[in-house]
Amino acid sequence: MDSRGHPVNYLFYSRVLTLVLLLACSPAMGDEAQAETDTTTVEGAANDILTDVSYIDSLLVKREFPVIGGRWGWEMFVDGPLNSEPDGAEITLRRAKLKYVRNFGNDWRLKLTGDYNSGGDLELSDNYVSYSGWKRGLLTLGINDPAFSLESVSQSSALTFMERGLAVAALAERKSGGVSFLHRSPHSILNASLIFFNVSQDNLREDGQGVVLHYVYSPVEFGDGRSMHFGGSFSYRVNVSEDNTRFRSRPEVATVNDYFVDTGSVAGADTVGRMSVEVSQVLGRFSWQSELLTARVHRSGSDSVTFWGAYAYASWFLTGDSRNYNFGDGSFEQVRIGSPVLKGGIGAFELAFRASIVDLTDQDVVGGREKNLTVGLNWYANQRMRLMLNLVKVLDVERAGNEYHGRNPLIFSLRAQWVLN
């Protein structure tokens, strides 16, 4: 029994520990090849950018497995509560994603992905074709995440915390279908997307068509574990419907399906505009990152409403490792482990702190306001396996007239993450 008299699920934790040991100690098939490919990719990107030739080769991994002429990959995240808060927290299969990638020649790439989400539904994830035959451009056609905000464009398996910050989860653009074009110069990245149709993501979809712009200024500094990233995003959607115009966020954990802040359907919504600014810096084993996001909903017959949110966090590797910034597209990828388990090392350990806030209340829309503090500890056993511990303190929820008003739980969660790219 825990301190509140609830039974502790020792069977679950013993199974997670067994899974961790098996995956961490299993033969690292493909790790050497992946590490070699990643190293070659980064070195190639450095040479390309510094000599002002092709930048987009760094965006494509050209290693294929002999399975239908392509390569397979998957992600599996299993979350479990370590205490009894919030009420109803339970073991959750947060993500089970299967993907297939095939390159056609040197310029074309196909990616197909299915994603089983924490709500128990199978959803379309990244399904697109891309063309990289231009010197500095990458064209993508299909379903993917529009480039909006740093946390949105970074790999979910590379996030420092178990969940994206409150503001990003509530206000960033959602997965959609259309066309996007990335242009890379020696010190900047411009990504422009046109949204034609929309798909469900985490059991929520947004209607309408729109344009999304994401600009990043990222000075190129290779060889010393340093990077600097400044960026901003803008999006504008038309033909949205009030039924599917909704902003919400869980309390930065997925062991519950409760949304402490939630606008519900915004009545009269017809257009939605979003903006964000972002900054990040990597200084060897230390890094920090922050974003500010806002969304404005124009409503027919009523005044417009504006929602906003922000987060800031810092990360420190106790081992001599560093977060992995991709200069090719301005995102973060999985950490490269300098001393992986079973190769004479103990893996990598990372300690992180985050403060976040989101405000989804304006005029007659009472979606609520939430502030959180989070402490995270990550153990990267190797390129495939990570254990994550997150301690989230919900400082306050202001949502008058709702059951979540005044809630301030202390949430302690564990994630076992297994990834094969």
N, C-alpha and C positions, 0 to 999 in steps of 0.2 A: 504494500500500500504506500502511496506517496503521502506528502504532508497534508493533502486535503482529503485523504481517505479514499482516493480512487485507486483501483488495481493497476499495478505496473505490468505492462505487457513484456515480460522477460523473454518470451518465445520470439517475439518480433526482433528484439535487439540481439538475441543470440543468432538469429538467421542473418541479420544485417552484418554482424561481425564475421560470420562464416563466409558470406558472399564477398566481403572486403578482402579477407585473407586469400580466398581462392583466386579472385581477380588480380590482386596485387602480386601474388606469387606464381600465377600462371605464366607459361612461356610468352614473352612479349613478341608474338608473331606480328611482323610488319612494323614494329617500333623503330628498328634500325633503318628500314627503308624510308619510313615517314620522316624520321629525324634528318636523314640525308637529303631527302627531297626538300624539307623545310629550309635547311641550311642553304642549299643551292638556290632556292627561291629567293631568300632574303639577300644573299650575296648578289644574285642577278638583279634584284630590284635596286640595290645600292648602286651597282655599276651603271644600270640603265639611267637612273635619275641623275647621277653625277656626270654622266657623259652625254646627257640629253638625247637618248635614243628611246627605244620602246619601254614604256612604263607598265604596260598591261600584262606582260608575261608573268609578273609577280602575282597576278590575281588568279592564275590558273595553275592547278597542280596536274601535271601530265603523266602521273604514274597510274597504270591501270592493272587490274587483276584479270586473269583469264576466265571471267564469268560473264557470258554474253557480251564479251568485248569491252566491259566497263569495270567499275569498282563499286562495291557496296560499303555502306557505313551505317552506323546507328548510334542513337543516344538513349540512355535509360537513366532516369532520375527517380529515386525512391525516397520519399520524405516521411519522417516520423516524429511525433511530439515527444519531448523529454520531460515535460510536465503536463499538467491538465488544463493549461490555458492556451488559447481561449476555449470556452466551453464547446464541446463537440469535436475538438481536435482529434484526428485519427490518422493512421497510416495511409499514405496516398501515393499512388503511382503518378508522380507529377508529369512525367513525360516518357513516352516510348515512341521514338522516331526512327523510321527506316528510310534510307535514301539510296538512290542509285545515280551514279554519275558516269557519263561517257563522253569522251572527246572525239570529235570528228576532224581529223587533220590537226593543224596547228591553230585554227581560228574559231572553230565551232565547239560548243559544249552543251550537253543536255543534262538537266538535273531533275529528278523525280523524287518526291518526298511525301510520305504519309505520316501523320502525327496523331497519336492517341493522347488526348489531354486529360487533365485531372478531373474534368467533369464527366469522363467516361465516354466521350465521343471521338470518333475518328474524323479528323479534319484534314483538308488540303493544306500543305505547307508550301515550301519552295518548289515550284514546278515551272521550269522555264528553259528557254534556249538562249545562249549568249554568243555574241560575235566579238572577237578581239583583233580583227585584222588591220585595224587602224593603228597609227603610231602611238597615239595617246588616248584612244577612246575605247570604251567597252559598252556595247549595246545589249540590252536584256529585254526579252519579250516573254511575258507570262506572269505567273503569280509569285510575288515575293514581298518582302517588307520594304515599303518606300523609305528612302534614306531620310529619316527625320529623327534627330537627336543621336548622341553618341552611344547611349546604352541600347537603343533600338537597332543600330546597325552592327553592333558587336555580337559575336556568337553567344548564344545562351549558355553554352558550355564553358565560356570564358569569363562570365560575370563573376565579380568578386564576392557578391552576396547571393543567397539562394534565390531571391526575387529582385526584379528591377525596382527602383525607388517608387514611392507613392505617385509622384507627379508623372513619371514616364508611363507607368501602368495605366494611369487614368487619362492622360492628355495626348500622348503621342499618336501619330498616325498608325492605323492598323493594316494588317496584311491585305493586299489587294492585287488586282490583275491589271496589266497595262504594259507600257513601254517605258524604259528608263535608259538614260545615257550618262555615263561617267567620263569626265574629261580630267586627265591628270597632267599637271605641269610640274616643274621642279619643286615648287613650294606651295602648291594649292591643289585642291580637288573640288570639282563642281559636279554634282549629281542632280539631274533633272528628270522628273517622272511625270507621266500622264496616267491618271487612273481612269479606267474605263468600266471596270466592274469590281465587285467586292465579294469576299468569302468570309465565312465564319472563323473567328479566332477566339479561343477560350470561351466558346458559347456566346459570342457577341459579334455582330457584324454591323458595319456602317454603310449607309447607302450613299449614292451620289457619284458624280465624276469630279475630277479635280486635277490640280497641278501641285507638285511638291518640289521644292528646291532646297538643296543642302550644300553649303559652302564650307570648306575646311582650309585653314591655313596651317600647314604643318612643316616647319623647318626640318630639313633633312640632316640628321646627325647620326651616323652609324658608327659602330665599333666601341662605344663607351656606355651603352645601356641607357642612353638619354633620348628623350623626345619631348616635343612641345606641341600642343594641339589647341587651336582656337577654331570655333565653328559657329554656324548659325543655320537655322532652318525656317522655312516658310511654306505653308500649304493653304490652299483655298479650295473648298468643295462646294459644288452647286447641286441642286436637285436632291438634297438630303430629305429624309422623311423624319417626322417627329417621333415615329414609333422606334426607329433605330438610331436616333441621336441620343446617346447615353454615355455618361462618364462615371467610372467607378474604379475602386481599387480594394483589394484585400489588404489586411494589415501586414503586408510584406512577408507573408508565409502562405503556403498552399495546403497546409494540413487541415484547414477549414475552408468551406466555400462561402463564408460570410464576407460581405462587403460593408465595412464600417462606414465608408463614404460612398454615396451613390445618388446621382441626380434623378434616376429613373428617366423615363422618356421626357425629353424637353419639348413641351407643347409649342406648336407653331414654328418649329425650326425649319428654315429653308436653305441657309448657307452656313458654313462653318469655316472660320479662319484660325490658323494656328501659327505660333511663332516660338522659337526657342533659341537660346544661346548656350554654348558649351565650352568648357576649357578643361584641359588635362595636362599633366606633366609627369614624366617618368624620370627619376633620378636614381638610376641603378635599382637597388632593392626598395627604395621609397618611391611612392607615387601618390598623387592626389587628383581629384576629379570633381567637377561641379556642373550642374545644369539648372537653368531656369526655363520653365515652359508656361505658355498661356494659350487658352483657346477662347475664341469669341463666337457666340452663336447668334446669328441674326434671326429674329422671329417675326413672322407676318402677324400683324395685329397687336404686337407687344414690343416693349423695349428689348434691345439686345442684352444678353447676359455674358459675363466674362468669368472664367475660372483660371486659376493659376496654381503653380506648385514649384518646388525646388528641392534639390538635395546637394549635399557636399560630403565627400568622404576621403579618408586617407588610408593608405595601405603600406605595410612594412613586412618584408620577407625576413624571417629570422635566419633563414639559410641564405646563401649567396645568389639567390635567383631574382628574377625581375618580371614584371608584367610584359606581355608580348604585343607591342604596337605594330600594326601593319601599315607601312608607309604607302603601300599601293592603293588602298581604299580608305584609309583614315579610320580604322576600327581596331578593336582589341581581339586577339585570338588566344587560343590556349597557351598557357605558360609552358615554356620548354624547360624540362626538369634537368638541372645540371648533374644531379646525383640520384638517379632513380633507384627504387627498391630492386633488389636482386642483381644490381650491377655495382655492388659495393657501396651503396648509399642508403640514405634514410628518406629520400624524397625531398619535397620542399614544404616549408611551413610558412604561412602568411597570416598576419594579424591585421584586422581592419576595423575602422570605426566610421559610422555614417549617421548623419542627421538629415531628416527629410520632413517635408511639409506639403500638404495639398489643401486647397480651399475650393470646394465645389458648391459654395453657397453665394448666390447673388440675386437680389430682388426677391421674386416669388419662388425661385428654385432653391430648395433647401437640401443640397446634396451632402452637406457636412464639411467640417474642417478637422484634419487630423495631423498630429505631430508625432514623430517617432525617433527614437535613438536605437541604433543597432551596433552590436559588437559581433564580429565574425572571426572564426578561426578555421583555416583551410589546411588540409594535409593532402598534397599532391603526391601519391605513391609513385606514379609513372605517367606516361602520356595518356593512358586510358582511364585511370582510376583516381577519384578524388573523394575525400570525406569532408563535409562541411558542417560546422556548428554555428548556429546563429542565435543570439540572445537579443530579442526585440522588446524594447519597452515602449508601449504606446503611452505617450505622455498625457494625451487628452483627445477626446472626440467630442466635438461640438456639433450636434445635429438635433436641434430642438424638436420634440414630439416623436422621436424615433427611439426604438429599443436600444440602439447603440450609443445614445447620448450619455456622456460621462464615463464611458468605458475606458479603462487604462490597464489592460492585462500585461503581465510580464510573460513573454512567449519564448520558450526554449525548444529549438528544433534541430534535427539531424537530417542530413541528406547523404546518401550514397550515390555517387555519380559515375557512370561507366560510359565511355565515348570511344568509338572507333571511326575515324574519318578516312 
